[in-house]
Amino acid sequence: MGQRLTYGLYPASIVTAANRCYRANRHAGVAGMAGYRLYFMSRYSGHIEHRREFFADDDDAAISIAVGWSTGQPMELWEGDHKLKRWEAEVIDPD
């Protein structure tokens, strides 16, 4: 028998909170905190390059956290199936 898989991605022995995918919603989280997903998009193709999942007290706190993680590329902040905000790419100065 092979290793039992969890979430269809990882062997159960290596699943941790850091690599576990989840559907963020108001009912999941720590002490009533909402789960959010911040998607970093390619400035050239618009495709998702990577994402960060995190918890915040409310939407304003989540937006503040996302701004702190900005790298100048387009980003989208989601809570569950609701898009809260989109940031467009910052202009690249050739100098």
N, C-alpha and C positions, 0 to 999 in steps of 0.2 A: 504494500500500500504506500502511496505517496504522501507527502505532507498535506495536511488539511489547510485549505486556503480560506482566508478571511477577506471579505470585500472583493473577492475575485482577483486580487492584485498581489498580495504578499502572503508568504507562509505565516500561519497564526503565531509562530514563535517570534517573528520580527515586527509585528504590528505594534506601533506605539502611537501616542497622542500626536506626535509630530508628523507622521505619515498617513494618518487615518483620514479618509475623506468623509465628509458629513454634509448633510443638508442643514445649513444654518437657518435657525428660526427663533422666534421669541421664547420658545419653550425649551430650548437647549441652551445650556450655558451654566455659568457659575452664579448662583444667587440672583437669578433673574436677569442676568446680562444677556444681551442679544449677540448672536454669532454673525459675523460679517465676512465677506470675501472681497479682496481688492485685487482686480485683474490689471496686470501690466501689459499693455498692447504694443505691438511693433509700430514704430512711427512710419514705417514704409509700407507694410502690407495690411496693417490693422488687425492682424491675427493676435491671439493671446500668446504671450511669451512665457509668462508664469503668473502665479497668484500667491497671495498671502491670506490666510484665514486667521481671524482673531475675534476676541470678545470686547465689547465696549458697553458702557452704561446706557448710552442712547445714541441717536443718529448724529447729533452734534459732536459728541466725543469721538465717534468713529470717523467722521470727516476730518477732525483735527489730527487724529492718528495717521490717517491716509496722507494728509498734506505733509506730515513729517517724513514719510517714506518716499515722497516724490523724487523721481530721478530725471524729470523733464520729459519723459515719454508719456503718451496717452495712457490714462488709467480710468477704470470704472469701479465704483464701489457698489456692492450689492448686499442686501439683507434679505435672505430667503430668495423669493422670485421677484423682488422689487429692486429696481435700479435706483439708488439714491442720488448719485452724482457721476458725471463724466468730466474728466479733465482732458483738454486737448494738449497736443505736444507743444512744448516751449520752442520758440524759434531758435535755431542754432546760428550763432554769430560766427561767421567765417574767420574773424580776426583772432 
